[in-house]
Amino acid sequence: MTTFVDRVELHVAAGNGGHGCASVHREKFKPLGGPDGGNGGEGGSVILTVDSQITTLLEYHHSPKRKATNGKPGAGGHRTGADGEDLVLLVPDGTVVLDRKGNVLADLVGHGTSFVAAQGGRGGLGNAALASARRKAPGFALLGEPGEARDIVMELKSVADVALVGYPSAGKSSLISVLSAAKPKIADYPFTTLIPNLGVVTAGDTVYTIADVPGLIPGASQGRGLGLEFLRHVERCSVLVHVLDCATLEPGRDPLSDLETIEAELAEYGGLEDRPRLVALNKVDVPDGQDIADLTRASLEERGFQVFEVSAASRKGLRELSFALAKIVAEARAAKPVEESTRIVLRPKAVDDAGFTITEEDGAYRIRGVKPERWVRQTDFANDEAVGYLADRLARLGVEEQLWKVGAHEGDTVIIGPDENAVVFDWEPTMAAGAEMLGRRGEDHRFESPRPAVDRRREKQKGRDAAEAEFLAFEALSSGRQSAIEGDDEDY
């Protein structure tokens, strides 16, 4: 059963914002209570946070879909909906977050480092917040904005100062077990190590971490064996240690050929050319192991490698190796540039920045911008007054004026937003806008939507009003004639 996972694909979805409430205060003896609809709550976000106690992405391998909670809708009486809870996902130190195209979104190093993987949606405003001097009692509220949803890829890259690389069964696990307190699995068959092992080594005043990377074989950078799965774990190291087996019984293998093979795979993988290398000739305590080490040491030193003859069983050369690694790690840390605190940069909006763009695409005009797209998502298109409010906002932003400038005509197709959730409509220039165009609550005279039931009720009401008026006129006429007759009788 899999116990270590260092790469997962995760679908994260933030919570939707709660809808605003359209409500009018109703109380005895207060006929003009006014709008009192509250705002919707904010949707919860999905946040990735580094926890040093976590060492694998196994949890997300088994449940790759995560969603935060939605915000609650607003209510009457100026009651704001509750905010959705943020979903905090704990990840190991050294987790790299990428999108589906391979672009790096975040590199999470250090306990407590966080990254918002999906932003929660905004809550919609209630009609109390939309009221103004001209629109005293809005008959609509804004919808909550949908939360962000996307697919991400998380890769774990071990945060270690030293990486032990070499063929399977070269003795890497044995070395890390005696150099540190780590207790990796050790056996006399290839690919004993199936996961990277980390250990902490203390050499004088220097404390550093050392990683045992699963064995590499020819073709590892192309996916053979386990190399491609774990080569990413050596990317962050400061120094590489080639662990060469001086007691191998496999034909055609010797320390020099093993070194050349591993170096070729590292070069094929790329990005490790600048890392210093050390060579550990391992297993010099077994028969013929010391002789092979003596034969190859001179050739390795001619190539510029610092060579150490070591044995995990007898602990020969381990102290010298650990202090040499500590020196290189200390030098690498000293040469590393000091990280400055994040500076707050204020970028004022340009004078000519309208906040949106209009481009012509296949005879249609597409509008892109943060504000227009958000306003469209928050509009209830079943409410004419809400649509009219959207039209007013777009007009105030300058959208209609810009459409005239780019050559749009009445009846042209206008698209707001990206293809996946765009709103398409035929453009009708607004000749008049504002609260003077309002009718009843929820209506706008600019939008003549066919409503047969309402029209029938209005026609019936008009008929009843006309019949009542005719009856009253007849009554008045009859009353006048009767008065005239009675007057003539009195005269007579």
Salt bridges, closest charged atoms under 4 A:
ASP6 OD2 - ARG232 NH1 2.94
ASP6 OD2 - HIS233 NE2 2.77
GLU27 OE1 - HIS25 NE2 2.84
GLU27 OE1 - LYS30 NZ 3.77
ASP36 OD2 - HIS25 ND1 3.72
GLU59 OE2 - ARG66 NH2 3.53
ASP107 OD1 - ARG236 NH2 2.70
GLU145 OE2 - ARG377 NH2 2.39
GLU148 OE2 - ARG150 NE 3.81
ASP151 OD1 - HIS11 ND1 2.67
ASP151 OD2 - ARG100 NH1 3.19
GLU155 OE2 - ARG7 NE 3.10
GLU155 OE1 - ARG232 NE 3.83
ASP161 OD2 - ARG333 NH2 2.84
GLU235 OE1 - LYS157 NZ 2.70
ASP245 OD2 - LYS283 NZ 3.31
GLU250 OE2 - ARG253 NH1 3.22
ASP258 OD2 - ARG253 NH2 2.78
GLU260 OE2 - ARG303 NH2 3.13
GLU263 OE2 - HIS242 NE2 2.64
GLU263 OE2 - ARG277 NE 2.97
ASP274 OD1 - ARG275 NE 3.18
GLU301 OE2 - ARG297 NE 3.07
GLU309 OE2 - ARG297 NH1 3.41
GLU309 OE1 - LYS316 NZ 3.87
GLU361 OE1 - ARG366 NE 2.86
GLU373 OE2 - ARG368 NE 2.52
GLU385 OE2 - ARG135 NH1 3.50
ASP392 OD2 - ARG135 NH2 3.23
ASP392 OD1 - ARG446 NH1 2.86
GLU401 OE2 - LYS405 NZ 3.71
ASP412 OD2 - HIS409 ND1 3.96
ASP419 OD1 - ARG366 NH2 2.52
GLU436 OE1 - ARG134 NH2 2.83
GLU443 OE2 - ARG451 NH2 3.33
GLU443 OE2 - ARG458 NH2 3.35
ASP444 OD2 - ARG446 NH2 2.82
